[in-house]
């Protein structure tokens, strides 16, 4: 088992970043991160959190996840695409989120792109899916980006998406389960005996 894996509150081994206690972060680790999703709202949420993470830590953004869900209407793509300049000003006054005008406007713009781009985000993401047979052994093995993420980012930018650099796109790929980067020994790792099929 990796040194970067710990035993959690329920006796299950987890990636160290999830923590040992029963928290929102540990549940996110167990239920979301590295889990393949085809849900449009979940994919839009993952993309948006990556937008807001640019230049910030994941923990800062994650701790505001519920506030972002409220601010961006449950990450309903059509509803966010319909947001106006008045909505942007309201969000700029909302202290519960990260008040960055460029990122707020990029999120609304990205919703527009999701509604119209072809191939769609789901199809593009699945084209980069990879099934691991050997889970990473440590944090040191985890990249911040890959050539595949860079290529994916180029396609997204060509479609009109904003704040989609290779690093944020790689994080998106992890969040929606295109990549399973749970470490060897974690009960969610691709090579763990209890890992779900297809991960």
C-alpha positions, 0 to 999 in steps of 0.5 A: 500500500502507498505511503500516501494512503491512510486508513479512514474512520471506517477502516477503509484505506483512502488516498491521504488527501481525503482525510481520516474522518467522515467529512464532505471531502472524504465522501467526495473522494469515495463517491465522485472523484475518479467515478465515471459520470455521464450526467451533464450537470455533474460534468458542468460542475466539474468544469466550472470548479476547474475554472475557479480553481485556476490560481487557487487551491482545490480546498478553497474551491471545494469548500465553496462547492455548495455556494457555487451550486446555488449561485449557478442554479444547480449547474443546470446548463440551460439555466446558466446559459440564460444568465444575464449581466444583471445576474453577473452583478449579483454574483459579484456581490455574493461573498459566499463564492469566489468573486472573479468577474472573468471566471463568472463570465467564463462559466456563463460562456461555457454553458453557452458552448455546452449547449451548442458545441459538437461533439459535445463535452461528454463525447469528447471526455469519453474519447479520452477515457482510459482504463488503468490496470496499475494504480499510481503508487504515490502522489509523486507519480501523479502528473498535473497534466498529460499530452492527452489533457493538453490535446483535450484542452486544445479541442475545448478552446477551439469550441469556445470554452474559456479557462480550460488549460491542460492542468484544469482539464486534467483535473476535470478528467479526474473529477468525472472519472475519465481518469482514475488516479486513486492511489494503489491501496486505496479502496477506490483504486483501479487495481484494488480488489473491490474496485468497481468494474470499468474504473 
